[in-house]
Amino acid sequence: MSMPIKLILLTLISFGLASCASGPKPVKLKPDEAEILFARGEYQKADALFLDLARQARPQRRTALLLRAAAA
């Protein structure tokens, strides 16, 4: 094989392997867990969960979750 063909094959293999890598999966949090903690009086834990939920939420839902975190 000639040098340019080897280089092209090496590049294609590199791109193929790079596309197989996966990043970290977001943690799926449930609003009910934060509400239960809030109802139990575990405000710091509830606050942390509400903030985590707000970071992952869509903008429409984010405001409500931030308000719940402030309440906690």
Backbone as CSV, one residue per row, in Angstrom:
resi,resn,N_x,N_y,N_z,CA_x,CA_y,CA_z,C_x,C_y,C_z
1,MET,0.835,-1.180,0.000,0.000,0.000,0.000,0.878,1.241,0.000
2,SER,0.408,2.231,-0.669,1.168,3.482,-0.709,0.906,4.301,0.559
3,MET,1.749,5.240,0.818,1.694,6.051,2.035,0.378,6.829,2.173
4,PRO,-0.138,7.499,1.116,-1.394,8.243,1.264,-2.574,7.335,1.615
5,ILE,-2.608,6.142,1.079,-3.712,5.221,1.379,-3.640,4.788,2.840
6,LYS,-2.431,4.505,3.326,-2.268,4.130,4.730,-2.716,5.262,5.646
7,LEU,-2.370,6.479,5.272,-2.744,7.635,6.071,-4.261,7.820,6.104
8,ILE,-4.889,7.642,4.964,-6.350,7.759,4.891,-7.010,6.671,5.722
9,LEU,-6.523,5.426,5.603,-7.091,4.328,6.389,-6.903,4.562,7.888
10,LEU,-5.748,5.015,8.289,-5.483,5.296,9.692,-6.413,6.392,10.216
11,THR,-6.624,7.413,9.408,-7.521,8.500,9.791,-8.955,7.995,9.946
12,LEU,-9.422,7.200,9.001,-10.781,6.660,9.064,-10.970,5.758,10.278
13,ILE,-9.981,4.926,10.562,-10.063,4.045,11.730,-10.096,4.878,13.009
14,SER,-9.289,5.924,13.056,-9.262,6.793,14.236,-10.617,7.455,14.461
15,PHE,-11.211,7.970,13.393,-12.534,8.581,13.519,-13.581,7.552,13.930
16,GLY,-13.468,6.365,13.394,-14.422,5.308,13.751,-14.335,4.940,15.217
17,LEU,-13.134,4.818,15.732,-12.968,4.501,17.152,-13.413,5.647,18.047
18,ALA,-13.153,6.853,17.641,-13.547,8.014,18.436,-15.065,8.135,18.521
19,SER,-15.759,7.741,17.478,-17.217,7.839,17.497,-17.852,6.778,18.393
20,CYS,-17.098,5.760,18.766,-17.615,4.719,19.648,-17.593,5.141,21.116
21,ALA,-16.799,6.114,21.445,-16.688,6.552,22.839,-17.979,7.232,23.266
22,SER,-18.369,6.978,24.488,-19.568,7.617,25.007,-19.206,8.434,26.239
23,GLY,-19.902,9.528,26.393,-19.671,10.398,27.538,-20.475,9.924,28.732
24,PRO,-20.329,10.590,29.850,-21.086,10.198,31.032,-22.579,10.443,30.831
25,LYS,-23.368,9.533,31.326,-24.812,9.660,31.208,-25.326,10.518,32.356
26,PRO,-26.271,11.418,32.062,-26.795,12.237,33.140,-27.585,11.385,34.137
27,VAL,-27.490,11.755,35.369,-28.214,11.039,36.416,-29.677,11.438,36.337
28,LYS,-30.538,10.457,36.345,-31.963,10.723,36.272,-32.491,10.939,37.682
29,LEU,-32.897,12.154,37.977,-33.431,12.485,39.291,-34.948,12.614,39.208
30,LYS,-35.589,12.338,40.312,-37.039,12.409,40.357,-37.464,13.529,41.296
31,PRO,-38.356,14.414,40.835,-38.819,15.501,41.697,-39.489,14.998,42.967
32,ASP,-40.113,13.816,42.907,-40.794,13.271,44.074,-39.827,13.052,45.238
33,GLU,-38.606,12.640,44.944,-37.616,12.408,45.996,-37.326,13.704,46.743
34,ALA,-37.157,14.789,46.000,-36.894,16.086,46.626,-38.100,16.541,47.440
35,GLU,-39.295,16.320,46.926,-40.505,16.713,47.661,-40.653,15.912,48.958
36,ILE,-40.324,14.634,48.922,-40.392,13.798,50.126,-39.400,14.302,51.160
37,LEU,-38.180,14.608,50.731,-37.181,15.148,51.653,-37.653,16.470,52.242
38,PHE,-38.262,17.298,51.429,-38.778,18.584,51.901,-39.864,18.367,52.949
39,ALA,-40.764,17.437,52.683,-41.859,17.150,53.620,-41.332,16.587,54.938
40,ARG,-40.231,15.852,54.903,-39.625,15.287,56.114,-38.842,16.323,56.906
41,GLY,-38.641,17.494,56.324,-37.863,18.526,56.993,-36.375,18.444,56.718
42,GLU,-35.978,17.621,55.745,-34.569,17.502,55.364,-34.295,18.529,54.258
43,TYR,-34.264,19.793,54.693,-34.241,20.897,53.750,-32.945,21.007,52.947
44,GLN,-31.814,20.738,53.567,-30.554,20.842,52.821,-30.473,19.794,51.711
45,LYS,-30.901,18.575,52.012,-30.892,17.531,50.977,-31.898,17.851,49.880
46,ALA,-33.073,18.337,50.278,-34.097,18.698,49.297,-33.601,19.828,48.409
47,ASP,-32.960,20.822,49.028,-32.413,21.946,48.273,-31.413,21.462,47.221
48,ALA,-30.512,20.579,47.623,-29.502,20.060,46.689,-30.156,19.312,45.533
49,LEU,-31.173,18.516,45.834,-31.859,17.771,44.763,-32.618,18.706,43.831
50,PHE,-33.303,19.697,44.408,-34.019,20.649,43.556,-33.055,21.391,42.627
51,LEU,-31.884,21.758,43.142,-30.893,22.443,42.301,-30.366,21.520,41.204
52,ASP,-30.128,20.254,41.533,-29.690,19.294,40.510,-30.763,19.120,39.439
53,LEU,-31.999,19.033,39.880,-33.102,18.909,38.930,-33.185,20.139,38.034
54,ALA,-33.002,21.319,38.619,-33.083,22.559,37.848,-31.992,22.616,36.786
55,ARG,-30.814,22.112,37.108,-29.717,22.123,36.130,-30.034,21.242,34.932
56,GLN,-30.791,20.183,35.135,-31.100,19.238,34.058,-32.426,19.533,33.362
57,ALA,-33.215,20.431,33.929,-34.572,20.662,33.424,-34.580,21.623,32.243
58,ARG,-35.700,21.582,31.530,-35.935,22.544,30.457,-36.196,23.914,31.083
59,PRO,-35.963,24.984,30.331,-36.143,26.332,30.897,-37.533,26.578,31.501
60,GLN,-38.574,26.005,30.924,-39.925,26.221,31.435,-40.080,25.648,32.846
61,ARG,-39.432,24.549,33.125,-39.539,23.856,34.422,-38.501,24.359,35.418
62,ARG,-37.408,24.909,34.902,-36.279,25.315,35.747,-36.674,26.336,36.808
63,THR,-37.479,27.321,36.454,-37.866,28.366,37.403,-38.607,27.790,38.590
64,ALA,-39.542,26.889,38.340,-40.304,26.275,39.435,-39.390,25.481,40.374
65,LEU,-38.439,24.785,39.810,-37.512,24.003,40.637,-36.587,24.906,41.455
66,LEU,-36.161,26.009,40.863,-35.333,26.963,41.613,-36.109,27.613,42.752
67,LEU,-37.391,27.855,42.529,-38.226,28.389,43.608,-38.386,27.375,44.741
68,ARG,-38.524,26.106,44.395,-38.631,25.051,45.419,-37.326,24.952,46.190
69,ALA,-36.203,25.090,45.498,-34.900,25.057,46.172,-34.770,26.227,47.134
70,ALA,-35.251,27.393,46.719,-35.204,28.568,47.597,-36.077,28.365,48.829
71,ALA,-37.198,27.729,48.636,-38.087,27.454,49.772,-37.459,26.482,50.746
72,ALA,-36.704,25.540,50.235,-36.046,24.563,51.096,-34.916,25.225,51.861
